C-alpha cells in the first residue's frame, strides 16, 4: 500500500509518502520480502512555470534475515514549457 498527502506550507507545497509491500513464500520456499519506504518533498514556485524542490527518503528492505537500509537526498529545479 502507499499513502500520501500534500499541504501548502510557507508559500510552497510539502508532500509526504509512506509505502509498504510484502511478498510471501513461493513454491521454492524462499524467504518473504518486506519493503518499507518514507519520503518527504518540499517544492516552492519561483514563477508561474519554474519551481525549486528538495526531498529526502528512507527505506528498509528485509529478506529473510538480511536487512538493507537506504537513504537519499535530492534537490533541483523544474520548468514547464
Buried (B, 14 or more C-beta within 10 A) or exposed (E): EEEEEEEEEEEBBBBBBBBEEEEEEEEEEEBEBBBBBBBBBBBBEEEEEEBBBBBBBEBEBBBEEEEEEEEEEEEEEEEEE
